């Protein structure tokens, strides 16, 4: 657990640093006089479509790596390990198929988005470099996680990628990038940029080898690998579609300007979810080995601690963001239209808390012998998310997808909790989970009723400090997480505090 804790903390720190850069980018995107809501909305569409392309083109190769890496690593010398060779080759072939389909089906995209989202049609073909870069990066990232290089991969995805965006924004503001057309084309190569960096690192450090000889492990497990990829591919596509469908629907029905407002709420709510990537990246190799060794107590410990720690982080960050959001829009000179995102942010934030509070349940199922259940639960998620998002968007505008999100994510996670309990007696929650929610609610009420008449930057600072002191103090005082004291002792040791 100490290795998971150490990597999770470092990765979370890296991710939050990346989100700080992302918030700077968001500020520059939404500040009056720089980008229009439609232009900002297009960047959100680019990211959403890149994620979809990656899910389609990846052909479940990241899941193949997560599940079978221990078998390849334990039974093959590095130079005869053919796992990454086939994973990358199949992903490239998958992307070629996506590219062909994208060109052939452009007329359908024009018909659906041409009325309200003309910018998307103008820059349609620039979506593909971004999608290809994310596809390759996702495969390399999965391999690097099993090499315990999660800190590096999180730095590249969360920090370096945003730094590329920051540079392009600054060059645009300084008029070095003369117009938005050149800016969005540069933006399209941000994911290829981090994929190239990670690839060079893995090759230069001897962590990756290529061989086209079919190994004994590939031959032995081929049928299982094929079955896994077929099932997980469908489940991954379904889950990914559910994540980005809301942006597509808003862009199609309400226009890119509304998609821009929704994107702001989605970006702010994603800050709540930042620690999740660090915990997942640090846990995945241990979960795979835990299932291989049939070590149920280890799996239960990882499940409960991931649930509790993520719940503690998500509740604290969500309250800090939501109670200061409206003041932030006014204080920092964002366009007044972005105040529409307040209700969306609240609902999306709650959905993120629900998802994080259930811990690494998705990774537990994906690395177990019951990975087929991911497809089943994904179908339920999609059957709820898609119609709810479409009809609620038509009825309630940009708030509709947020309602759809929280309803479907709640049911989706409930099903997975029940499954893990029935099959393995694995359960994520403890009494500390309830105490965390009560502590967070009490902290919010104290801050709201004490300082609700204040406005502007002083109000933001005072509310935030008061909540942090109360909430963090409560976490430490009641020792809600077993990881709190070890972390505190490590910090004191590093700072040489007796």
Secondary structure, DSSP 8 states (H G I E B T S, - for coil): -HHHHHHHHHHHHHHHHHHHHHHHHHHHHHBTTT--HHHHHHHHHHHHHHHHHHHHHTTTHHHHHHHHHHHHHHHS-GGG--HHHHHHHHHHHHHHHHHHHHHHTHHHHHHHHTTT-HHHHHTGGGHHHHHHHHHHHHHHHHHHHHTT-HHHHHIIIIIIHHHHHHHHHHHHHTTSS-SHHHHHHHHTTHHHHHHHHHHHHHHHTT------S--HHHHHHHHHHHHHHHHHHHHHHHHHHHHHHHHHHHHHHT-HHHHHHHHHHHHHHHHHTHHHHHHHHHHHHHHHHHHHTT-HHHHHHHHHHHHHHHHHHHHHHHHHHHTTHHHHHHHTTB-GGGGGHHHHHHHHHHHHHHHHHTTTHHHHHHTSTTTTHHHHHHHHHHHHHHHHHHHHHHHHTHHHHHHHHHHHHHHHHHHHHHHHHHHH------HHHHHHHHHHHHHHHHHHHHHTT--HHHHHHHHHHHHHHHHHHHHHHHT-SHHHHHHHHHHHHHTT--
